[in-house]
Amino acid sequence: MGILQKILDALGFIKPQCKVLCVGLDNSGKSTVIQHLKPTSHKTEVTPTVGFNVEQFSRSNINFTVFDMSGAGKYRSLWEHYYKDAQAIIFVIDCSDKLRMCVVKEELHALLNHKDTKSLPTLFFANKIDISDHLTPVECVQYLELDGVKDRPWHITPSNALTGYGLDEGVNWISEHLTQRS
């Protein structure tokens, strides 16, 4: 880091950088969550992610670089290649898709048990709460056995990626935990 950059950082002109990995099953709303968090001038049409996309935005005095990972079965094995560089994880759960909660649980436990994710702040969005007969965040915690997660800070919040409901709360939680780690 150069002297000018150190001075600007000390004066608060340079925002901290954070790399976040956004994962979840296909059609859970990951890309829609990220699009809603970006400034209006940078929004694009949401299409299913193939492989991954990299998105950037600033929130809560932090510059976020988000790796939006495809949730399709054939791409989920790519997730672990990005764990090592991540500083936080966002896991998006389609809480209206009760049939695939067993797959969510399996993928989640593989992520949580990976050596490179230990201690990473992990945010869960219980997404699609606008759809009738969805699981509540408490039901998601129970089904996914999140109460047993003791090796990292985690938080779950209800969300609706289409309207933005709950997204600010989640990003603020991540920002708070990243600031505490610095």
N, C-alpha and C positions, 0 to 999 in steps of 0.2 A: 504494500500500500504506500503510495507516494505521500509526500508531506502535505500537498494541497488537499488530497483526499482525506487525510487524517484531520486537517483543520475543518473541512466542510462537515465531516462526520461529527466532530466534537461540537460544532455549532448547530447540529440537527438538520443540516441540509441534505444529507444522504440518508435515505431510508434503508433499514436492514433488508437483506435479501432472504427469501425463504423458498425452498423447493418442497412442494407438496405433491404427493401421489394421490390421485383420485381414482378409486376402484369401486367395483360392485358389478353385479351381473348385468348382462345386456338388458336394455330397456328399463333400467332403474332410474334414469334421469341424471346421470353424471354430467353429460355435456350441457344439458339444460341448466343445471345448477351453476356450472362455470360461466355459461353465457349470461346468466342473470347477474353474476357478480362483476362482470366486465363493464366498463363505461359504455354508455349508449352508443357512442361514436365507433366503438370497436366490435359491436355485436355482429354476428354472422348467422346464417341459417343453420339450424341444428339438424344434423344428419347422423346416422349411426356411425360410430367411430370404428375405423378399421386400423388395427395396430394401436397407435396412440397419436394424440395431438398435444402440442405444447401451447399453453395460453398464459398470458401475463396480465396482471392487474394490480392496482395498489389499493389497499384497505388498511385501516387502523395503523397508519404510519409504517407499513411494511409492504415491500414490493414482492408479490407472490409470483412464482413461476410454477404453474400447475401442469403436471403430466396427466392428461386425461386418457386413461387406459381403457381399451376395449374390454367389454365384459363378455363377449362371445366366447364360448367354450374353447375354441381353437386358439384364442389369443391370451387366455388367462395365465398360461405358463410364462408369458413375457413379464408379468408383474414383478416377479422376484428379481429380475435384472435391474430394476430401478429402486429397490429397497435401500440399498447401501447409500445412495445420494440423497434420499428423502430426509426432511427434517420434521415432517408431520404426514399423517395419512387422513384422507377423507374417505370413508366407506359409505356409499349410498345404498340404501336398502329400499326396494319397492315394497312397502308394507301392505300393499293391496294384493300382492302376488303370493298368497299363502301356499300354493302348490310348490313353489320353488324355494321356500324357506329352508328346506333341508339342504339344498345346493348352496344357498347363502351361508349356512352354518358350516358346511364343509370347507368352502373357500376361505371363509373368515378364519377358521381355526388353523388352516395352513398358513395364512398370513401372520396370525398372532404368534404362531410357534416358530416362525423363521427367525434365525439368529440376528439378522440385520434389521428387524423391526422392533426389537426389545427396547423399551423405554420411549419409543416415539409417541408423542401425543396423537391420539386417534379420535377423530370426530366421526360420529355416525349420524347421518341424516335419515330419519324414518320418513322417507319421501312418499308423495302421493296420498297425503292425508285427506285430500279432497274427494277421493274415491270412496264410496260407501263400503262398509264392512271391512275396513282396513284394520290392521293390527295397530294398537297403540304403541308408543315408545316403551312403556312398561312391559307389554306383551312381547315386544321384540327382544328386550333385555332378558326376559325369562326364557324365551325359546332359544336364543343364541347363547345363553349361559354367560352373559357379559359380567354378571356379578362375580364370577371367578377370575376375571382379568385383574391382576394385582401388580403386574410388572410395568405399567405405563399409566399415565393419566388418560382418561377417556371420558367422553361426553356424548349423549344422544339427544337429539332435538327433533321434534316433528317439523316437517317441511313440506312445502309445495313449491317445487322449482318453477312452475309456470307463473306463479304470482310473486315469488320471492319470499313467501312466508317462512320464517325460521332461519333463513340463510345468513342474515346479519348476525344473529345470535351465535350461530356456529362459527363464523369467521372471527368474531370477537373472542370466542373461547380459544380458538387456535392462536390468535395474536397474543392473548394474555399468556398462554403457556410458552410460546416462543420467546416472548420478552423476558419471562422468568428464567429461561435457560441461558440467556445471553450473559 
